[in-house]
Amino acid sequence: MSSTTTQTQTITADNVIRLFPDVDTHLATSHRVPTNDNDLQGYDEEQIRLMEEVCIVLDKNDVPIGSASKKVCHLMKNIDDGLLHRAFSVFLFDSNNRLLLQQRASEKITFPDMWTNTCCSHPLGVPGETGDELVTAVQGAKRAAQRKLDQELGIKANQVPLEKFQFLTRIHYKAPSDGKWGEHEIDYILFIRADVDHTPNPNEVKDTRYVSENELKTMFEDNTLKFTPWFKLICQSMLFEWWEHLDKGLEKYMGETSIRRML
């Protein structure tokens, strides 16, 4: 598949409104999607509702400069103009060091039916999930992760307490889903080791699977399986090295302050 590189502008607090009138520079709590929104015609009703969630709009250094609906942040026309938001990716390992994967539901508007890490979503522009400084932003990502593990997989908060999440690093990446939708995120990578009970929400998750390192590598060799671009990026660059140090030495990879640019 061919790809083209587009020149994007640097987005700042001073120009974000001029470039993107749909961005609210105050971290609001609701960006309602109109019922007659042409961009969302034909999609699942619950997934359309989730497009009203309020994502945190960032400058390139991960500083919040506003908020916008999930829909606005995931339209490729905005992504190609540089609109950037905050995200997180959870990697949950059981006591046997197996990684819990999920296959995204067919109803998902972006990247449907693709296999990915345990849970991937966004801290929202709501109290407790935002943050200007890294320490508060990490805490916000952990709270968002706890919320979404329950919403997507039925994993209750008492099985994944905030203090058990380990923050490793942030990656900045951009990826199209199709001609209309995509991702452009600074993604907080969170590890957690826990034996959990999970009951997937079928509107979010089509399937789940615990895998060892070798089993995941075998999955990547299966041409019938598709994987999310951020998961592939993380696997190809860092995951297997981190995985080898789950029992000893993971500390040296934790708390990275620089942003890994993977564009």
N, C-alpha and C positions, 0 to 999 in steps of 0.2 A: 504494500500500500504506500503510495507516495505521500510525502508531507511537504508543506511549505512553511517557511519561517516568516513571520510577520514582525515588523518593527513596532514595538509597544512603547508607550509613553511612560515616564516615571510618574506614579500617582502619589500625590502628597495631600496633606490636609488643606492646603491652599487652593488646589485645583480640582479636587475630587468632585465637588458639586458641579463645577462647570463642565467636566467631562462626563459625569454620570448623574443627571438630575434625579434619578430614582434612589440615590443613596441618601439616607438620613444621617446627618453627622452627629445626632444624638442617639445613643444606644437605646432604641425604642424596644417595645415589647410586642408589637404587632405590625405586620405588613400584609394586610389582607389581599389575597389574590382575587381579582374579579371573577365572578361566576362565568362570564362570557370570554375569558382570556383565551385568545386564539392559540397561543403558544402551548396551552395545556389541554386542548381539546383531544378527547379520545383516551386519556390516561386514567389510571385507577383513581377513584374518588379519594381514598385515604392518602395516597401519595400526592395528590394535588393539594390536599389540606396541609400536608407537611411542607409544601413549598412556601407556606406563609411563615415558617420559622425564620427567626432573625439571626443572620450570620454577622460575624464581626469583620468589618472591612479594614484592611491593613495597608500600611505602606510597605516597602520592600524590606524594612528592618523589623517587621512584626510589631509595629506600633499601631494600636487601633486608631483609626481616623474617621470612623463612622459605622453605620450598620446598613444592611440591605436584606431583602428577603432572600431566602434560599434560591428562589426562582431567578432573581436578578443576578445573583452571584454565579449561577451555573449556565447561563446563556453564553454560547460561544462568541456571539457578537460582542459581549462585554468582556469576556476573558481575553479575546484577541486585542482589545483596547487596553488591557492591563489590570482589570479589576481583580483583586486578590483578597482572599478571606482565610480565616483560621480554621484548622481542623485537628483531629486527633486520630490515631490508629492504635488500637489495643491488640496486643499479642498475649493471649492467655495460655499458659502452660499448666498441665496437671502435674501431679507428684512424680510421674514417670517421664517428665520432660517432653511430653507430647503437646504439640500446638493444636489448639482448637481452631479449625477453619470454618467459614460459612460460605455457602453459595447464595448470592443475592437473589431475591425473588424475581420472577418474571414481571411482576407489577412495578418494580423500581423504574423510575424515569431515567436515571443515569446508570449505566453499566449493568443492565439486567442480566441475570443468569450467570454472572461471572463469579468464580471462586476468589476468595480474598481472606485476609486475616480475620481474627475473631470479631472485631467490631470497628467500624470506621464511620465517623460522623463529625459533628461540629459543636464546639462550645457556642452557646448562644449569647445574644446581647441582653442578658438578664442578670440580676444580682447573683453573685457567686461563681459565675462562669467567665467573666471578663477579667482583664488585667493588663496594665501598661508595662509593668516590670515582669521579668521572667519568672520570678518566684510566685507571683500571684497568678500569672497566666498558666503556669504549670498546675497550680491548684485548681484553677477553673477547668482545665482540660480533664483533670482527674474526676471532678464532680460530673462533668458532662459524660465521661466514659461510664461512670457508675449508672447514671440515668439511662443511657442508651443500651447498656448490657441488659438491663431489665426490660426496656421497651422492645428490643429486637430479639433477645434470646431468653427472656424470663429468668435471668440470673439475678437473684435478690442482693440488695446492697450489703447485707450482713455476711455474704459469702465473698464479697470483693470490697473490703473496707479500704477507704482512701489511703491509709498508711501503707498498704501492701503494694500499691502501684509504684513502679519505678520509672522515672523519666530518663530517657537516654539522650535524645537529640531532637532537632527539628529539621525537616526537609522541605525545600521549596521546589515544587514541581508544577508542571502544566501538562494536561492530557485531554484530548477530545474523547467524548463518548460516541457521538455521532455528529451529523452536520449541525445540529441545533444546540446540543448540551455538551458540557465538559467540566473539568476541574482546573482550578488554579489556586493552590493552597500553600500555606505554611503549616505543615502537618507535624503535630507533637507525637512522638513515638513513645508509647507506654507499654512496659512489660508488667505482667502480674503472674505469680504462681499460686494456683488455688485449685482445689478439687471442688467442682461446682455441680449443681443440678441445673440443667437448662431445658427449657421448653420453647422452641423457636416460634416466633410470631410469623405465621405463613404469609402475611402481607409484606414482610421484610426479608424473610429467610426461607429459601427453597430447600436447603439441605445443610447438614453440618458433618464434620469429620475430624477426629483426632488423628494427627499424623506425626511420625518421627521425621527426622531430617531426611533419611533415605527415602521414605515414602513420599515426602513432598517433592524431592528431586525427581522421583518416578512420575509423579503427577505432571510435572512440567514437560516431561517427554511425551505425554499423551496429547496428540494433536486435536483430539475431540474436546478437550477441556479449554476453557478460556479463563483468564485471570485479569484482575483489575490492574491498571498500569502502575499505581503506586505500590501495590504489593510486589509486582515484578521488579520494580526499581529497588525496593528495600531488600528483596531476596538476592538480587544480582550483585548488590554492593556490600551489604552489611549483615544480613540476618544470620547466615550460617556461622559466621565468626562469633556473633553474640551468643548464639545458641550453644556453641561449644563451651561457653563460660558461664552457663546458667548456675552450675554448682559451685564454681570457684572462679573469681576474677572478673565478674561482671561489673564490679564497682568502677573499674578503670574506664568503662564506656559510659557511665552514667553522668547526668548533669552537664552535658556538653552545652556551652554557652553560644558557640557560633552556629550559624544556620548553614546547613549543607545545601548548596544550590545544585539541583539536578534537572536543569532545564535543557 
